[in-house]
Amino acid sequence: MGYVTAVPHPRSEAAGPARAGRLSLAVALLSGALGAAVALLATRQQWSEGTATVAGGDFPLTARGSDVTGVPAALAIVGLAALVAVFAVRRAGRLLVSVVLALSGAGIVVAALLGAGDSSALDEEAAKASGDTSATVSALSHTAWPYAAVAGGALILVAGLLALRYGRLWPAMSGRYERDGAPKVRRKAVVVDPDRPEDIWKALDRGEDPTGA
């Protein structure tokens, strides 16, 4: 009794990578855009607070994320630009942009973690408020917003890693404008009136046969 070996259909073999490409593209776009939005929003919120001792007593101080460090906001913009640029380039260019995207996310994570325990911004405000350059802030506390920036950076990092892994399967915006794939525009045929000498001369100038033969 013979056995029949099932041969997978070529379409089923191609469906796997195509499905992975579509899924990874959707996840990368969502995580990258959401991560950049979260990181930018977090840097505009209050990261820390404390008090400075002045002549009249204790003076409350607060510091936003942008006061602590400008790195997360800058890298969020770079990451967002890299996310868009991934679709405008191919091959080596796409690989390079994907690396930039991943590094932007990693940089946001590191900078936000370092900023979560930083007190230099409040110390500067304490020195200004007290008039003493050696003054430091007391009763220092931090909010959860630095960790929100960490989460945003992690999402951008995920988008970069997906671009590195599956970017070759993603479409490119420039593909429709390439010479091989560009749609050919049909030129409408110009009707030549044989009774009008000017039409005949114009047809000859275009390299056409005015007789229609």
N, C-alpha and C positions, 0 to 999 in steps of 0.2 A: 504493500500500500504506500503510495507516494505522499509526500508532504508538500504542501504549497506554501512557499515563503511569501509573506505579505511585504510588498514594496511600498514604502511611504510615497505618497503623491508629492511631486515637486512643490505644489502650492502649499501643502501642509508644512513642508520643511521651511519654506520662506515665511510662513505666517508667524512663527515664533519670534524671530528677530524683529519683524515689523511691529508685532504687538509690544515687544519690549521697548522698541524705539518710541512708540506713541505714548506708552505709559510713563517712561522715564522723562520724556519731554514735558508732559503735563505736570509731573511732580516737580521737576526742576524749575519750571516757570512759576508754579505756585509758591514753592519754598523760597526761591530767590527773591521774588517780588515782595512776599510777605516778610521775609527776613530783613530786607532793606527798609521797609516801612516801619517795622518794629524797632530796629536799631536807631533810625532817625528820630522816631517818637521818643524813645527812651533817653536820648541825649538831651532832649529839651525839658526833661522832668528833673525834679529835685533828687539828688543822689545822697546828700549828707546834710547834717545840721549840727549845730553846737552853739556854744556861748563864748563870748570874749569879755574879760573883766576890764571895765573902764572906770573912770572916776565916779560916774553916777551909779555904778553897779554892773550887773551882768547884761550884756548886749547880745540878743539872739542873732545868729548868722546861719545862712543857708547857701548851698552851692548846687547848681545844676550840673548835669552831665557834661555839657559843653564847657563849663568852668573848670571841671576836673581834667578832662582830656578831650582834644578835638579829633583824635584818631578814629573812634568808631563812626562818627558822622562822615568823615572824609572817605573812609573805606567803604561805607555803605553806598555812597554815590559811585565810587569806582566799581563796586560789585554790580550795581544796577546797570551801569554802562557796559560792563563786560557781559552781563546776561543778554543784553540786546545785541552786542557785537558778535556773540557766538553764532547767530544766524546769518551774519553778513559775510562770514569768511568760511573757508574750507581747509581741510587737511591740516598742514602745519600751523596755519593761522588760527584755526579753531582750537587746536591743542594748546597753543600759547594763551589764547584768551581764556580757555577753561582753567588753566593753571592760575591766571590772574584772579579769576572768579573764586577759586578755592582758597587762594592765599588771602584774599580780601576778607572772607568769612573767618579764617583762622586768626587774622590780625585783629578783627573786632572782638573775638572771644578773649584773646590775651589782654588787649588793652582794657576791656571792660572789667575783667577780673582784677587787674592791677588797680584800676580806678575805684573798685568797690571798697578798698581799705585805705585809700589815699586821703590824707588830710591837708595836703599842701595848699589847696585852693582856699580852705577855711582859715588856715594859718595866715595866709596873705591878707585876707579880709580882717582877721583879728589884729594884725599889725597896723593896718590902716585905721581901724576903728579906735584903737588905743593910743596910736601915735608911738608905739614902741615896736621897733623892728624885730625884737626878740620875743614878742608876745606870741603865744600859741592858743589854739582853741581848746576849750574844755567841754566836758559832757558831750563828746562826739558820738554821733549815731548815724547809721546809714539806712537808706530805704532799699526796696527790692528792685528799683529801676536799673541798677547796674546789671543785675542778673537777667533782666528782660533784654538788655542789649546783648548779653551773652547768648541768649536764646536766638535772637535775630542773627547774630553772627554764625551760630551753628546751622541755621537754616540756609544761609548763603553758602556755607561750606558744603552742605549736602548737595546743593545745586551744582557747585563746582565739581564735586566728585562724580555726580551723575553725568555731567558734561564730558568729563575725562573718560568715563567708562562707555557711555552710549552715544556720545556726540557724533560719531561717524555715521550713525543711523538717522540723525536728524536732518530735516530739509534745510536748505539755505535760501535766503531771500534773493541772492544774486543768481540762483539757478535759472529762473524764468527769463533772465535777460541775457544768458549766455548765447553764443552764436548757434550752437547745435540745437538748443531747445527753444529758441526765440520763435514766436509765431510769425509766419510770413504774411505780410500785408499785401493783399491783392490790389493791384492797380486797376481802376475802372477803365475799360477800353473807351477811347475817345472816338466818337462817331465822326467820320470824315465825309463832308458833303462834296461830291465830285464836281458840283457846279460852282464851288467857291474856291478860286485859286489859292487864297490865303490858307485854307484848310489843308490843301494838298501840300503846299510848301512846309507847313508846320509838321505834317506827318513825315515828310522826307527828312526834316531836321531831327525828328525823334528816331529815325531809322526804321520807320514803318512803311509798309506797302500801301499807298493810298487806294489802290485798286481792289484791296481785299483778297487778292489771289493767293 
